[in-house]
Amino acid sequence: MAKVNENYLKLPGSYLFSEVGKRAAKFLRENPDAKIIRLGIGDVTRPLPQVCIDAMKRAADEMGHVETFRGYGPEQGYEFLREKIADFNYKRRGLNVSAEEIFISDGSKCDCGNIQEIFSLDSRVAVADPVYPVYLDTNVMAGRTGDLQSDGHFAGVTYLTCTAENNFSPKPPAEKVDLVYLCSPNNPTGTTLDKAALEAWVAYAKKFDAVILFDAAYAAYITEENVPRSIYEIDGARDVAIEFRSFSKTAGFTGTRCGYIVIPEGLTGTTSTGERVPLKKLWARRHTTKFNGTSYITQRGAEAIYSDEGQAQVRELISYYLENARIIRESLSAAGLTTYGGVNAPYIWLKTPEDIPSSWDFFDKLLREKHIIGTPGAGFGPCGEGYLRLTSFNSRENTIEACERLKTF
């Protein structure tokens, strides 16, 4: 008889965003005439940049001719895209990242979830609370944690408390951990880690021989000059950090799927006997074994954003969503509601009214009375209780209408 991986049974009944979708679908079945405005799941709504569409059309045409047809591509990604990423996102910012350290994938969510496979099962993991669920859930699935406790935390995990009191900035723990997940600009809170905060984390990782798993999927949304766009802006970070990036929110690729991971050449982990092993080597083995590469057509579309025209179109796209974020943030503040984020990120972290028992209660009330979908903060961890995440990815018209509806709260 085939036995199941019982670690999956430790997880709550469904993935957070699946539960949000189920509740929304049930409400719509019961209220088919309701005009729902979705500010919950972080899915974009604007079309792809025209340069990406044109590039993918040309690439698709190439696939129709024997001379330019391509089958399996290099698993690590085509050099034309890796070189552009290294140049535009790192070298032009004075950062030492080469194309050989970049692996193209079908999205940073996959990379963030899969990276734990190259580390030992007895690795101690640290995550922020609240946290993007993928970081934690994939480690639970792998068997790196104990059971879910009554306080909403999994045994065997180091939680980094993030509250309004510490500006939702996770601080290094006193204890030693092996893997640290950091996200800046942050999902779900929309806040960022400044240079001093990241310097403290790099120093911690060096002291305890830990690896920082740095999710920079929203780096393109940073507007403030004092906020690092890459962990590698911090001296010594190449010795301790892996970085994840995405085209999903940068260029609207949520349905097109493309992202990448950066693993520096000198970054190593240890075996049980103390031997140092390059993490890039392990990831390359995992990547080439389990992944056949992102499609040529998609990679040509991603490459297009690194032209002058592409950069202009991406800036216009990001500006659109950031303006939505400003509208949400200022409208809710004017209505007397407390918000965080929304300056360097497409997320607004809304404090729920004191007279509503829980964030799921507020979610249900908002859906039932205002026909608006957000994401309950409790779904991101116990410290998310009392908050609701709103996204700026809807249309301008829907964003303004949602703010008008929300003002009555």
C-alpha positions as CSV (number, residue, x, y, z in Angstrom):
1,M,0.0,0.0,0.0
2,A,1.3,3.4,-0.9
3,K,1.8,5.6,2.1
4,V,1.2,9.4,2.0
5,N,3.6,12.1,3.0
6,E,2.0,12.9,6.4
7,N,3.6,16.2,6.6
8,Y,0.9,17.5,4.3
9,L,-1.6,16.6,7.0
10,K,-0.1,19.2,9.3
11,L,-1.3,22.0,7.1
12,P,-4.6,23.8,7.4
13,G,-7.4,22.5,5.2
14,S,-6.6,24.7,2.1
15,Y,-4.2,27.2,0.8
16,L,-5.0,30.7,1.9
17,F,-6.0,32.1,-1.5
18,S,-8.0,28.9,-2.3
19,E,-10.1,29.6,0.8
20,V,-10.6,33.2,-0.3
21,G,-11.7,32.0,-3.7
22,K,-14.1,29.5,-2.3
23,R,-15.8,32.1,-0.1
24,A,-16.1,34.5,-3.0
25,A,-17.5,31.9,-5.3
26,K,-20.1,30.9,-2.7
27,F,-21.2,34.5,-2.2
28,L,-21.5,35.0,-6.0
29,R,-23.7,31.9,-6.3
30,E,-26.0,33.2,-3.7
31,N,-25.8,36.8,-5.0
32,P,-25.4,36.6,-8.8
33,D,-26.1,40.3,-9.4
34,A,-23.5,41.6,-6.9
35,K,-20.7,43.6,-8.4
36,I,-17.6,42.2,-6.8
37,I,-14.4,44.3,-6.7
38,R,-11.4,42.1,-6.1
39,L,-8.6,43.6,-4.1
40,G,-7.5,40.3,-2.7
41,I,-5.2,38.0,-4.6
42,G,-2.2,39.9,-6.1
43,D,-3.1,39.3,-9.8
44,V,-2.5,42.1,-12.3
45,T,-5.2,43.4,-14.6
46,R,-3.4,45.6,-17.1
47,P,-2.3,44.2,-20.5
48,L,1.3,43.1,-21.1
49,P,3.7,45.9,-22.3
50,Q,3.4,46.1,-26.1
51,V,7.1,45.4,-26.5
52,C,6.7,42.1,-24.8
53,I,3.7,41.2,-27.0
54,D,5.6,42.1,-30.2
55,A,8.7,40.2,-29.1
56,M,6.6,37.1,-28.3
57,K,4.9,37.3,-31.7
58,R,8.2,37.4,-33.4
59,A,9.4,34.5,-31.4
60,A,6.3,32.5,-32.2
61,D,6.8,33.2,-35.9
62,E,10.4,31.8,-35.5
63,M,8.9,28.5,-34.2
64,G,7.1,28.1,-37.6
65,H,10.3,27.8,-39.6
66,V,12.8,25.0,-39.7
67,E,15.8,27.4,-39.7
68,T,14.7,29.2,-36.5
69,F,12.7,26.5,-34.7
70,R,13.8,25.7,-31.1
71,G,13.0,22.6,-29.1
72,Y,14.5,22.2,-25.6
73,G,16.4,25.3,-24.5
74,P,19.1,25.5,-21.9
75,E,17.6,24.7,-18.5
76,Q,19.3,27.6,-16.9
77,G,17.7,30.0,-19.4
78,Y,18.8,31.5,-22.6
79,E,22.0,33.6,-22.4
80,F,20.3,36.6,-24.1
81,L,17.9,37.0,-21.1
82,R,20.4,36.2,-18.4
83,E,22.9,38.7,-19.8
84,K,20.2,41.4,-19.9
85,I,19.2,40.7,-16.3
86,A,22.7,40.8,-15.1
87,D,23.4,44.1,-16.9
88,F,20.2,46.1,-16.2
89,N,19.3,44.9,-12.7
90,Y,22.8,44.5,-11.2
91,K,25.9,45.7,-13.1
92,R,24.3,49.1,-13.9
93,R,23.7,49.5,-10.1
94,G,27.3,48.6,-9.4
95,L,26.5,45.1,-8.2
96,N,28.6,42.1,-9.0
97,V,26.2,39.5,-10.4
98,S,27.0,37.5,-13.5
99,A,24.8,35.8,-16.0
100,E,26.2,32.5,-14.9
101,E,24.7,33.0,-11.4
102,I,21.2,33.5,-12.8
103,F,18.7,30.7,-13.4
104,I,15.5,31.5,-15.3
105,S,12.3,29.8,-14.1
106,D,8.5,30.0,-14.5
107,G,8.1,32.3,-11.5
108,S,9.6,33.3,-8.2
109,K,6.8,31.5,-6.3
110,C,8.1,28.2,-7.6
111,D,11.7,29.1,-6.8
112,C,10.8,30.3,-3.3
113,G,9.0,27.0,-2.7
114,N,11.6,24.7,-4.3
115,I,14.8,26.2,-2.9
116,Q,14.4,24.4,0.4
117,E,15.0,21.1,-1.4
118,I,18.8,21.7,-1.5
119,F,19.0,22.1,2.3
120,S,19.0,19.3,4.9
121,L,15.8,18.4,6.6
122,D,17.2,19.3,10.1
123,S,17.8,22.9,9.0
124,R,16.2,25.4,11.4
125,V,14.0,27.8,9.5
126,A,13.1,31.4,10.4
127,V,10.1,33.2,8.9
128,A,8.4,36.5,9.5
129,D,5.0,36.6,11.1
130,P,2.9,37.6,9.1
131,V,4.5,35.8,6.1
132,Y,3.8,34.8,2.5
133,P,2.5,31.3,3.0
134,V,4.7,29.6,0.4
135,Y,7.9,30.0,2.5
136,L,6.4,28.2,5.5
137,D,4.1,25.7,3.8
138,T,6.8,24.2,1.6
139,N,9.0,23.6,4.7
140,V,6.1,22.0,6.5
141,M,5.5,19.7,3.5
142,A,9.2,18.7,3.5
143,G,9.1,17.7,7.1
144,R,11.2,20.5,8.6
145,T,8.6,21.4,11.2
146,G,6.6,19.9,14.0
147,D,2.8,20.1,14.3
148,L,0.6,23.2,14.2
149,Q,0.3,24.5,17.7
150,S,-2.7,26.1,19.5
151,D,-1.1,29.6,19.0
152,G,-1.1,29.2,15.2
153,H,2.6,28.5,14.9
154,F,4.3,25.3,13.8
155,A,6.7,23.7,16.3
156,G,10.3,23.7,15.3
157,V,10.1,27.1,13.4
158,T,11.6,30.4,14.5
159,Y,9.0,33.1,14.0
160,L,10.1,36.7,13.6
161,T,7.3,38.9,15.1
162,C,6.4,41.8,12.8
163,T,4.0,44.4,14.3
164,A,3.2,48.0,14.0
165,E,5.5,48.6,17.0
166,N,8.6,47.4,15.1
167,N,7.3,48.8,11.8
168,F,6.8,45.3,10.5
169,S,10.5,44.8,10.2
170,P,11.8,41.4,11.3
171,K,14.8,41.5,13.7
172,P,17.5,38.8,13.9
173,P,16.7,36.3,16.7
174,A,19.0,35.6,19.6
175,E,19.1,31.9,18.6
176,K,20.9,30.3,15.7
177,V,18.9,29.4,12.6
178,D,20.1,28.0,9.3
179,L,17.6,29.5,6.7
180,V,16.0,32.9,6.9
181,Y,13.2,34.0,4.6
182,L,13.1,37.8,4.1
183,C,10.8,39.7,1.7
184,S,11.2,43.3,0.8
185,P,9.1,45.1,-0.3
186,N,7.0,42.9,1.8
187,N,4.1,40.7,1.0
188,P,1.7,41.0,2.8
189,T,2.4,44.2,4.7
190,G,3.7,46.4,1.9
191,T,6.6,47.7,4.1
192,T,10.3,47.6,3.4
193,L,13.6,46.8,5.0
194,D,16.1,49.7,5.0
195,K,19.8,49.3,4.6
196,A,20.5,49.2,8.3
197,A,18.0,46.3,8.8
198,L,19.6,44.3,5.9
199,E,23.1,45.0,7.2
200,A,22.0,43.5,10.6
201,W,20.7,40.4,8.8
202,V,23.8,39.9,6.7
203,A,25.9,40.2,9.9
204,Y,23.7,37.7,11.6
205,A,24.0,35.2,8.7
206,K,27.8,35.6,8.7
207,K,28.0,35.0,12.5
208,F,25.8,31.9,12.4
209,D,26.7,30.6,9.0
210,A,23.1,31.0,7.9
211,V,21.6,31.5,4.4
212,I,19.2,34.4,3.7
213,L,16.5,33.6,1.1
214,F,15.7,37.1,-0.1
215,D,12.4,37.6,-2.1
216,A,12.7,40.8,-4.1
217,A,9.8,40.1,-6.4
218,Y,8.5,43.7,-5.9
219,A,11.8,45.5,-6.2
220,A,10.6,47.4,-9.2
221,Y,8.0,49.2,-7.0
222,I,10.5,50.8,-4.7
223,T,10.2,54.6,-4.9
224,E,12.3,55.7,-2.0
225,E,16.1,56.1,-2.6
226,N,17.1,54.8,0.9
227,V,15.4,51.4,0.3
228,P,17.7,48.7,-1.2
229,R,16.4,47.0,-4.3
230,S,18.7,44.0,-3.9
231,I,20.2,42.2,-1.0
232,Y,23.5,42.4,-2.8
233,E,23.7,46.2,-2.2
234,I,24.8,45.1,1.3
235,D,28.5,44.4,1.7
236,G,29.1,40.7,2.3
237,A,25.6,39.6,1.1
238,R,27.1,37.5,-1.7
239,D,28.5,35.2,0.9
240,V,25.2,34.5,2.6
241,A,22.2,35.3,0.4
242,I,20.1,33.9,-2.5
243,E,17.8,36.4,-4.3
244,F,14.5,35.8,-6.0
245,R,13.0,38.0,-8.7
246,S,9.9,38.0,-10.9
247,F,8.5,39.4,-14.0
248,S,4.9,38.8,-12.7
249,K,4.2,42.2,-11.1
250,T,7.0,44.0,-12.9
251,A,5.8,43.4,-16.4
252,G,2.4,41.8,-15.9
253,F,3.6,38.2,-16.4
254,T,1.4,36.6,-13.8
255,G,-0.2,34.4,-16.5
256,T,2.8,34.4,-18.8
257,R,5.1,33.0,-16.1
258,C,8.7,34.0,-15.8
259,G,11.1,34.7,-12.9
260,Y,14.7,34.0,-11.9
261,I,16.9,33.2,-9.0
262,V,20.4,34.4,-8.2
263,I,22.9,32.1,-6.5
264,P,26.4,33.6,-6.1
265,E,29.4,31.5,-7.1
266,G,31.0,31.7,-3.6
267,L,27.9,30.9,-1.6
268,T,28.2,27.5,0.2
269,G,26.6,25.2,2.6
270,T,28.1,22.4,4.7
271,T,27.7,18.6,4.7
272,S,27.3,16.6,7.9
273,T,31.1,16.2,7.9
274,G,31.8,19.9,7.5
275,E,32.7,19.9,3.8
276,R,31.8,23.2,2.1
277,V,29.6,22.7,-1.0
278,P,28.6,25.4,-3.5
279,L,24.9,26.0,-3.4
280,K,24.8,27.0,-7.0
281,K,26.0,23.5,-7.9
282,L,23.2,21.8,-6.0
283,W,20.6,24.1,-7.4
284,A,21.9,23.5,-10.9
285,R,21.5,19.8,-10.4
286,R,18.0,20.2,-9.0
287,H,17.0,22.6,-11.7
288,T,18.2,20.6,-14.6
289,T,16.7,17.4,-13.2
290,K,13.2,18.7,-12.5
291,F,12.8,21.5,-14.9
292,N,13.0,21.7,-18.7
293,G,13.3,25.4,-18.9
294,T,11.0,28.4,-19.5
295,S,9.7,28.6,-23.1
296,Y,11.8,30.5,-25.7
297,I,8.7,32.6,-26.5
298,T,8.3,33.7,-22.9
299,Q,12.0,34.5,-22.5
300,R,12.0,36.7,-25.6
301,G,9.0,38.5,-24.1
302,A,10.8,39.0,-20.8
303,E,14.0,40.2,-22.6
304,A,12.0,42.9,-24.3
305,I,11.5,44.9,-21.1
306,Y,15.2,45.7,-21.1
307,S,15.1,47.9,-24.1
308,D,14.6,51.7,-23.7
309,E,11.0,51.3,-24.9
310,G,10.4,48.4,-22.7
311,Q,11.7,50.2,-19.6
312,A,9.4,53.1,-20.3
313,Q,6.4,50.8,-20.7
314,V,7.2,48.9,-17.5
315,R,7.6,52.2,-15.6
316,E,4.2,53.3,-16.9
317,L,2.6,50.0,-15.8
318,I,4.1,50.2,-12.3
319,S,3.2,53.8,-12.0
320,Y,-0.4,52.9,-12.7
321,Y,-0.6,50.4,-9.9
322,L,1.3,52.6,-7.5
323,E,-1.2,55.4,-8.1
324,N,-3.9,52.9,-7.3
325,A,-2.1,52.2,-4.1
326,R,-1.8,55.9,-3.2
327,I,-5.6,56.3,-3.8
328,I,-6.4,53.4,-1.5
329,R,-4.0,54.5,1.2
330,E,-5.0,58.1,1.2
331,S,-8.7,57.4,0.9
332,L,-8.7,55.0,3.8
333,S,-6.6,57.3,6.0
334,A,-9.0,60.1,5.2
335,A,-11.8,57.9,6.4
336,G,-10.0,57.4,9.7
337,L,-8.7,53.9,9.0
338,T,-5.1,53.0,9.8
339,T,-3.0,51.7,6.9
340,Y,0.6,50.6,6.2
341,G,2.6,50.0,3.0
342,G,1.5,51.1,-0.4
343,V,4.5,53.5,-1.0
344,N,7.1,51.0,-2.2
345,A,4.7,48.1,-2.9
346,P,1.4,47.3,-4.5
347,Y,0.0,46.1,-1.1
348,I,-1.9,48.1,1.6
349,W,-2.0,46.6,5.1
350,L,-5.3,47.8,6.6
351,K,-5.9,47.6,10.3
352,T,-9.4,46.2,10.8
353,P,-12.0,48.1,13.0
354,E,-11.7,47.3,16.7
355,D,-15.4,46.2,17.0
356,I,-14.9,43.3,14.5
357,P,-13.7,40.1,16.2
358,S,-11.3,38.7,13.5
359,S,-9.8,39.4,10.1
360,W,-11.9,36.6,8.6
361,D,-15.0,38.2,10.1
362,F,-14.0,41.5,8.5
363,F,-13.4,39.7,5.2
364,D,-16.9,38.2,5.3
365,K,-18.4,41.6,6.3
366,L,-16.6,43.4,3.6
367,L,-17.7,40.8,1.0
368,R,-21.3,40.7,2.3
369,E,-21.9,44.4,2.8
370,K,-19.6,46.1,0.3
371,H,-18.9,43.4,-2.2
372,I,-15.2,43.8,-1.9
373,I,-12.7,41.0,-1.6
374,G,-9.5,41.5,0.4
375,T,-7.2,38.9,2.1
376,P,-7.5,38.3,5.8
377,G,-4.3,39.0,7.7
378,A,-4.7,35.9,9.9
379,G,-4.1,33.8,6.8
380,F,-0.5,35.1,6.8
381,G,0.1,34.1,10.4
382,P,-1.1,34.9,14.0
383,C,0.5,38.4,13.9
384,G,-1.6,39.2,10.9
385,E,-4.8,38.9,12.9
386,G,-6.5,42.3,13.0
387,Y,-5.4,43.3,9.5
388,L,-6.6,42.9,5.9
389,R,-4.3,43.0,2.9
390,L,-5.6,45.0,-0.1
391,T,-3.9,45.1,-3.5
392,S,-3.7,47.9,-6.0
393,F,-3.9,45.6,-9.1
394,N,-7.5,46.3,-10.1
395,S,-8.5,49.0,-12.6
396,R,-8.5,52.6,-11.7
397,E,-12.3,52.8,-11.9
398,N,-12.8,49.8,-9.6
399,T,-10.1,51.0,-7.2
400,I,-11.9,54.4,-6.8
401,E,-15.3,52.8,-6.4
402,A,-13.9,50.3,-3.8
403,C,-12.5,53.3,-1.8
404,E,-15.9,55.0,-1.9
405,R,-17.5,51.8,-0.5
406,L,-14.8,51.4,2.1
407,K,-15.1,54.9,3.5
408,T,-18.2,53.9,5.4
409,F,-16.2,51.6,7.6
